């Protein structure tokens, strides 16, 4: 299939991963006239499976039999991802059956390794925190002996929502922290004193002008995104910067995101998180080639949501407008916080999204609420 061939409504789109991002992606696809087939750990009884045409579960450790993969590939015209840690081998098997996966496995390979994504960012001139790559033989090394003060030891792979990382002090030996992370290859990053964290999302497809969303200003609790805000036009980031500097910071972050997406040749979505230092410097934090949690706001506040834009991108449909007609805040519901909804139902201009997950688990995202206001 040509990289620019239009996939017409009525076709079936595949999704790898069946969580809440896939659920909202499937709903956006249905709105445009597509059906969705999904492979993930939960199958039919998953957030995405509940709203999909076809849904089946893969086995432990993302094991997919040839028979199941043939069934999936016989249905779909293109495959999207909602989880960047999909095994590259699985993506390659799908591509070998003639089904494009967007973004491609080359993009996923970078997103799955902190060292590779930092190198990719630096290759297009994006600044990163100071860091060291650690693989073996830590001995008596400390953050200070590696020319870093207090730092964060992060696994190179499989870290998300605050998992796979341990804080270390300048004089503290690293063996204990490394053992907590199972002695796998790690990155030791300096602990950045930042004013705020922002994210930018870009949609990209061959022959089209990229569309960007953001900045979203993000607030994390225990490593998990709790709130994301898109401020009204002309409002500076959290009051840290006067208007002129704030606008320059945003433009720098947008340029960095679009440059990285072009460098990686992304066909789909790329979200990039940045630290904004007190002097206005923008530092790369991490990237995700999929819909981003902060972009949930786009469903209420934009003419075209990040989810619809992803569908448009992979199907080579013309992009919709990414302009914000409203501003607001997205609040993640974690664990048993769904109980908060009863008091929130009386709030005007408030939207609720529950993911249909079974059971309650501390820190687990079970839904989100968007408080939005008309942009004036």
C-alpha positions in Angstrom: 0.0 0.0 0.0 1.3 3.4 -1.0 2.3 5.7 1.9 -0.1 8.3 0.5 -3.0 6.1 -0.5 -6.3 7.3 1.0 -8.0 4.7 3.2 -11.7 5.3 2.7 -14.4 5.4 5.3 -16.0 2.0 5.6 -12.6 0.3 6.0 -11.5 -1.4 9.2 -8.6 0.2 11.1 -6.4 -1.8 13.5 -5.2 -0.7 17.0 -2.4 -2.3 19.0 -3.2 -1.8 22.7 -6.7 -1.7 24.2 -6.6 0.9 27.0 -8.4 4.2 27.3 -6.4 5.9 24.5 -7.5 3.1 22.1 -11.1 3.6 23.3 -11.1 7.3 22.4 -9.3 6.5 19.2 -11.9 3.9 18.2 -14.7 6.3 19.0 -13.1 9.0 16.8 -12.7 6.4 14.0 -16.4 5.5 14.2 -17.3 9.1 13.9 -15.5 9.2 10.6 -17.2 6.1 9.4 -14.5 3.5 10.1 -14.7 0.2 12.0 -11.9 -0.8 14.4 -10.3 -4.1 15.2 -8.1 -4.2 18.3 -5.4 -6.5 19.8 -4.4 -6.0 23.4 -4.2 -7.7 26.8 -7.9 -7.4 27.6 -9.5 -8.3 24.3 -13.3 -7.8 24.3 -13.4 -6.9 28.0 -11.1 -3.9 27.7 -11.8 -0.2 27.4 -11.2 -0.3 23.6 -12.8 -3.7 23.2 -16.1 -2.3 24.6 -16.4 0.1 21.6 -14.8 -1.9 18.8 -16.1 -4.0 15.9 -13.6 -6.8 16.6 -11.4 -7.4 19.7 -9.2 -10.2 20.8 -6.6 -10.7 23.5 -2.9 -11.4 22.9 -1.1 -13.8 25.2 1.3 -13.2 28.1 4.2 -11.0 27.2 2.4 -9.9 24.0 2.4 -13.3 22.4 0.4 -13.3 19.2 -0.1 -16.6 17.3 0.2 -16.7 13.6 -3.4 -17.7 13.3 -4.6 -14.7 15.4 -2.3 -12.3 13.5 -3.6 -13.6 10.2 -7.2 -13.0 11.4 -6.4 -9.5 12.5 -4.5 -8.5 9.3 -7.2 -9.9 7.1 -9.6 -7.3 8.6 -7.5 -4.1 8.7 -6.1 -1.7 6.1 -3.7 0.1 8.5 -2.7 -0.2 12.1 -2.4 2.5 14.8 -0.8 2.2 18.2 -2.0 3.4 21.6 1.1 2.0 23.5 4.6 2.8 22.4 6.1 -0.4 23.9 4.5 -2.7 21.4 7.2 -5.2 20.5 9.1 -4.2 17.4 9.0 -7.9 16.2 5.2 -7.8 16.3 5.1 -4.6 14.2 7.5 -6.2 11.7 5.3 -9.3 11.4 2.3 -7.1 10.6 4.3 -5.1 8.0 5.5 -8.4 6.4 1.8 -9.2 5.8 1.5 -6.0 3.8 -0.3 -3.9 6.4 1.3 -0.5 7.2 1.8 0.4 10.9 1.7 4.2 11.6 4.0 5.4 13.1 6.5 2.9 11.8 8.6 0.5 13.8 11.6 2.8 13.4 9.8 5.5 15.4 8.8 3.0 18.1 12.3 1.8 18.4 13.5 5.3 19.4 10.5 5.9 21.7 11.2 2.7 23.6 14.7 3.6 24.6 15.6 6.7 26.6 19.1 6.8 25.2 17.9 6.7 21.6 15.2 9.4 22.1 17.7 11.7 23.8 20.1 11.2 20.9 17.4 11.9 18.4 16.4 15.1 20.2 20.0 16.3 20.4 20.5 15.5 16.7 18.0 18.2 15.8 19.4 20.7 18.3 17.0 20.1 21.2 18.6 20.5 24.6 18.2 17.7 27.2 19.1 17.5 30.9 22.6 16.3 31.5 22.8 12.5 31.7 25.0 9.4 31.8 24.3 6.0 30.4 24.9 3.2 32.9 24.9 -0.5 32.0 27.2 -2.5 34.3 29.8 -2.3 37.0 28.5 0.7 39.0 31.0 0.0 41.8 31.3 3.0 44.1 29.9 5.5 41.6 27.7 8.3 42.9 25.8 11.0 41.1 28.5 13.4 42.1 31.3 11.3 40.8 29.5 11.3 37.4 29.6 15.2 37.4 25.9 15.3 38.4 24.4 16.5 41.6 21.1 15.0 42.8 19.7 12.9 40.0 17.1 10.4 38.8 18.1 6.9 37.8 15.7 5.7 35.1 15.5 2.5 33.2 16.3 2.9 29.5 13.2 0.9 28.6 9.6 0.2 29.9 9.3 3.2 32.2 6.0 5.2 32.4 3.8 7.0 34.9 6.6 7.3 37.4 7.6 3.6 37.2 11.1 2.5 36.5 12.9 5.4 38.2 14.5 6.2 41.6 15.9 9.5 42.9 19.5 9.5 44.1 21.5 12.1 46.0 24.9 13.5 45.0 26.9 11.5 47.5 24.7 8.4 47.5 26.1 5.2 46.0 24.1 3.9 43.1 24.2 0.2 43.7 21.0 0.2 45.9 19.0 2.3 43.5 20.2 0.3 40.5 19.2 -3.0 42.3 15.7 -1.5 42.8 15.5 -1.3 39.0 16.6 -4.9 38.6 20.1 -3.9 37.4 18.9 -3.2 33.8 20.5 -0.6 31.6 19.7 2.9 33.0 20.1 6.6 32.4 21.2 8.8 35.3 19.7 12.3 34.7 20.4 15.5 36.6 17.5 16.5 38.8 16.1 19.6 36.9 14.9 22.6 38.8 12.1 23.6 36.3 9.4 26.2 36.5 6.8 24.1 34.7 6.4 21.2 32.4 4.6 21.5 29.0 3.7 19.1 26.2 3.2 19.7 22.5 1.5 17.2 20.1 2.0 17.2 16.3 0.0 15.3 13.7 2.0 14.6 10.5 1.3 12.8 7.2 3.0 12.8 3.8 2.2 15.9 1.6 0.4 17.8 4.4 1.3 20.7 6.6 1.7 19.3 10.2 -0.9 20.3 12.7 0.2 21.1 16.3 -1.7 21.2 19.6 -0.6 22.9 22.8 1.1 23.9 24.9 -0.5 21.9 27.6 0.8 22.7 31.1 1.1 19.5 33.1 1.1 18.8 36.8 2.2 15.3 38.0 1.6 13.6 41.3 3.9 10.6 42.1 5.0 10.6 38.5 1.4 10.3 37.1 -0.2 13.1 35.2 -2.9 14.6 37.4 -3.9 17.8 35.6 -3.2 19.3 32.2 -4.3 22.9 31.3 -4.6 24.8 28.1 -4.7 28.5 28.9 -6.6 31.2 27.0 -4.8 33.1 24.3 -2.3 35.7 25.6 -2.1 34.0 29.1 1.5 33.3 30.2 2.5 29.9 31.5 1.4 29.8 35.1 2.5 33.4 35.5 6.1 32.4 35.5 6.9 34.5 32.4 5.7 37.7 31.0 3.7 37.4 27.8 6.5 38.1 25.3 8.8 35.4 26.8 5.9 32.9 27.2 5.1 33.2 23.5 8.7 32.6 22.5 8.9 29.6 24.8 5.8 28.1 23.1 7.3 28.7 19.6 10.6 27.1 20.7 8.7 24.0 21.9 6.6 23.8 18.8 9.6 24.1 16.5 11.4 21.4 18.5 8.5 19.0 18.3 7.9 19.5 14.6 11.7 19.1 13.9 11.9 15.9 15.8 8.8 14.5 14.1 10.3 15.3 10.7 13.6 13.8 11.7 11.9 10.6 12.7 9.6 10.7 9.7 6.5 10.3 11.9 3.3 9.3 10.0 0.7 9.8 12.7 1.1 11.6 16.1 4.1 12.6 18.2 3.8 14.1 21.7 6.8 15.6 23.3 7.1 16.7 27.0 9.4 19.5 27.9 10.8 21.0 31.1 10.7 24.9 31.0 13.5 26.3 33.2 13.1 29.6 35.2 15.2 31.4 32.5 12.9 30.2 29.7 15.1 27.4 28.4 13.2 24.5 27.0 14.6 21.0 27.7 13.5 17.7 26.2 12.0 15.3 28.7 10.4 12.4 26.7 8.3 11.6 23.7 5.4 9.3 22.8 4.4 8.5 19.2 0.7 8.1 20.1 -2.2 10.1 21.5 -1.1 11.8 24.7 -2.9 12.1 28.1 -2.6 15.9 28.1 -4.3 16.0 24.7 -7.6 14.7 26.1 -8.5 18.4 26.3 -8.7 18.5 22.5 -12.0 16.6 22.5 -13.8 19.5 24.2 -11.6 22.4 23.3 -10.6 22.0 19.6 -12.4 21.7 16.3 -10.6 18.5 15.6 -9.4 16.3 18.5 -6.0 14.6 18.6 -7.8 11.3 18.2 -9.6 12.3 15.0 -6.4 13.9 13.7 -4.5 10.6 14.2 -7.2 8.8 12.2 -7.0 11.4 9.5 -3.2 11.2 9.4 -3.0 7.4 9.0 -5.8 7.3 6.5 -4.3 10.2 4.5 -7.4 12.3 4.8 -7.0 16.1 4.9 -6.2 17.4 8.4 -8.9 19.2 10.3 -8.2 22.4 12.2 -6.2 22.0 15.4 -7.3 25.5 16.6 -8.6 25.8 20.2 -12.0 27.4 20.4 -12.0 27.0 24.2 -9.5 26.6 27.1 -9.7 24.4 30.1 -8.2 21.8 32.4 -8.2 18.0 32.3 -8.3 16.2 35.6 -7.3 12.5 35.7 -9.4 10.3 37.9 -7.1 7.8 39.6 -8.1 4.7 41.5 -11.4 5.2 43.4 -11.7 8.9 42.5 -14.7 8.1 40.3 -16.7 8.8 43.5 -16.0 12.5 43.0 -18.3 12.5 40.0 -21.5 12.9 41.9 -20.5 16.3 43.2 -19.1 17.3 39.8 -22.2 16.5 37.7 -23.7 19.9 38.8 -20.8 21.9 37.3 -21.5 23.6 34.0 -19.1 23.1 31.0 -17.8 19.9 32.5 -17.3 16.7 30.5 -16.9 13.2 32.0 -15.1 10.3 30.4 -15.1 6.9 32.2 -13.0 4.1 30.7 -15.0 1.1 31.8 -12.1 -0.5 33.7 -12.9 -3.3 36.2 -11.9 -3.0 39.8 -10.0 -0.2 41.6 -6.3 0.1 41.8 -4.3 2.9 43.4 -2.8 5.2 40.7 -4.7 3.5 37.9 -6.4 5.9 35.5 -10.1 5.1 35.5 -11.4 8.2 33.7 -11.0 12.0 33.4 -12.9 15.2 33.7 -12.6 18.3 31.5 -13.5 21.7 32.8 -13.6 24.0 29.7 -14.4 27.7 29.1 -15.0 29.7 26.0 -11.8 31.4 24.7 -12.3 35.2 24.4 
